[in-house]
Amino acid sequence: QVQLVESGGGLVQPGGSLRLSCEASVIFPVYTMGWYRQAPGKQRELVASIGTGARIKYADSVKGRFTISRGDAKNAVYLQMNSLKPEDTAVYYCNLSPNMVTAPGPYWGKGTLVTVSS
């Protein structure tokens, strides 16, 4: 059974930073790991993803502020979030796809809440 465990959410003031972490219980030889978020009343959206070979995608709304990276063991992914804005408030979900074609993949974490507020 594939499990994704997220950590790092919390309350931060506008302009602040947070780092989210996600660790998967499995490693696929070809994969895409990503972060999605869902704000109240809105659809879940891609924030950033990274695939085999370090192929990276960002949502336009976070480019230049967020950075996605992988752990050395390739079963972990991190999201460094800087210059946070109130509109970044959402539940952030880690996602794993066992290929580089299907996005999002079938495996989801339980989510971690990020609240940006003064």
BELCOR-V485531 format. One record per residue. N is the residue number from 1. RES is the residue in one letter. PSI is psi in whole degrees, -180 to 180 (NA if undefined). OMEGA is omega in whole degrees, 0 to 359 (* if undefined). Layout:
[[N | RES | PSI | OMEGA] [N | RES | PSI | OMEGA]]
This chain:
[[1 | Q | 128 | 181] [2 | V | 130 | 177] [3 | Q | 141 | 175] [4 | L | 127 | 182] [5 | V | 119 | 181] [6 | E | 156 | 173] [7 | S | 163 | 172] [8 | G | -5 | 179] [9 | G | 174 | 179] [10 | G | -168 | 180] [11 | L | 132 | 180] [12 | V | 150 | 178] [13 | Q | 154 | 175] [14 | P | 137 | 183] [15 | G | -10 | 182] [16 | G | -175 | 183] [17 | S | 152 | 172] [18 | L | 154 | 176] [19 | R | 121 | 177] [20 | L | 144 | 178] [21 | S | 148 | 177] [22 | C | 130 | 177] [23 | E | 130 | 179] [24 | A | 150 | 181] [25 | S | -6 | 181] [26 | V | 163 | 173] [27 | I | 124 | 174] [28 | F | 146 | 181] [29 | P | -32 | 175] [30 | V | 130 | 187] [31 | Y | 167 | 168] [32 | T | 129 | 173] [33 | M | 142 | 183] [34 | G | 170 | 174] [35 | W | 131 | 174] [36 | Y | 159 | 177] [37 | R | 154 | 178] [38 | Q | 116 | 177] [39 | A | 158 | 180] [40 | P | 129 | 177] [41 | G | 6 | 181] [42 | K | 162 | 177] [43 | Q | 155 | 176] [44 | R | 137 | 183] [45 | E | 153 | 176] [46 | L | 134 | 173] [47 | V | -53 | 180] [48 | A | 151 | 177] [49 | S | 156 | 178] [50 | I | 134 | 183] [51 | G | -180 | 176] [52 | T | 134 | 184] [53 | G | 11 | 177] [54 | A | 31 | 174] [55 | R | 121 | 189] [56 | I | 141 | 173] [57 | K | 145 | 175] [58 | Y | 147 | 168] [59 | A | 146 | 181] [60 | D | -33 | 184] [61 | S | -15 | 183] [62 | V | -4 | 181] [63 | K | 135 | 181] [64 | G | -11 | 180] [65 | R | -35 | 182] [66 | F | 147 | 177] [67 | T | 126 | 177] [68 | I | 143 | 179] [69 | S | 165 | 179] [70 | R | 155 | 172] [71 | G | 162 | 181] [72 | D | -32 | 182] [73 | A | -3 | 176] [74 | K | 4 | 176] [75 | N | 13 | 179] [76 | A | 147 | 177] [77 | V | 145 | 183] [78 | Y | 152 | 176] [79 | L | 108 | 175] [80 | Q | 119 | 184] [81 | M | 116 | 179] [82 | N | 164 | 179] [83 | S | 48 | 185] [84 | L | 145 | 181] [85 | K | 157 | 178] [86 | P | -32 | 180] [87 | E | -5 | 173] [88 | D | -6 | 179] [89 | T | 124 | 183] [90 | A | 170 | 166] [91 | V | 127 | 182] [92 | Y | 129 | 183] [93 | Y | 136 | 172] [94 | C | 143 | 181] [95 | N | 145 | 179] [96 | L | 129 | 174] [97 | S | 134 | 182] [98 | P | 25 | 176] [99 | N | -175 | 179] [100 | M | 19 | 182] [101 | V | -46 | 184] [102 | T | 122 | 178] [103 | A | 129 | 355] [104 | P | 161 | 177] [105 | G | -179 | 186] [106 | P | -6 | 186] [107 | Y | 128 | 183] [108 | W | 146 | 168] [109 | G | 177 | 182] [110 | K | -16 | 178] [111 | G | 151 | 175] [112 | T | 135 | 186] [113 | L | 130 | 172] [114 | V | 123 | 180] [115 | T | 122 | 179] [116 | V | 109 | 185] [117 | S | 149 | 176] [118 | S | NA | *]]
